[in-house]
Amino acid sequence: MRRLLRLVLPLLHLALPAGTALAGGPKADCTREPQAHWMSREAISRKAVAAGYPDIRHVQVIGSCYEIEALTARRLQADVVMDPMTGDVVAASMSNGPQR
């Protein structure tokens, strides 16, 4: 299942209009664990890079998730919601045009 997600997620920008999110947002619910048990921002950034988002611009907490603003290898702007306990991508949305 994780292998399938790793193959499909980078291609979602082709199927979704710009700015369309799969899930997440201010009410995102990834975990009930306290923040003291979460992965660090550095660790979640490394997970995001491994998931195909090599240029991390910003990491913030939204609800009980991490939201990462990054650029993909193709320089597309990506907003990625990640589970703070596992580092799994919960949702992602990407812009249509390359960013600098």
BELTA-V407151 format. One line per field, one symbol per residue. ss: DSSP state (A for helix, B for strand, O for the rest). psi: psi as a letter, one per 40 degrees, with the letter a starting at -180 (. if undefined). burial: + if it has 24 or more other ideal C-beta (glycine too) atoms within 12 Angstrom, else -. A space follows every 50 residues. Layout:
ss = ???
psi = ???
burial = ???
//
This chain:
ss = OAAAAAAAAOOAAAAOOOOOOOOOOOOOOOOOOOAAAOOOAAAAAAAAAA OOOOBBBBBBBBOOBBBBBBBOOOOBBBBBBBBOOOOOBBBBBBBBBBOO
psi = dddddddddeedddeiihehidaaadehgdieiiddeiiidddddddddd eegeghdihihhbfihhhhiiidefhhhhhhiheddeihdiiiiidiii.
burial = --------++-++-------++++---+-++------++----++-+++- +++-++--+-++++++++++++---+++++++++--+++++++++-----
//
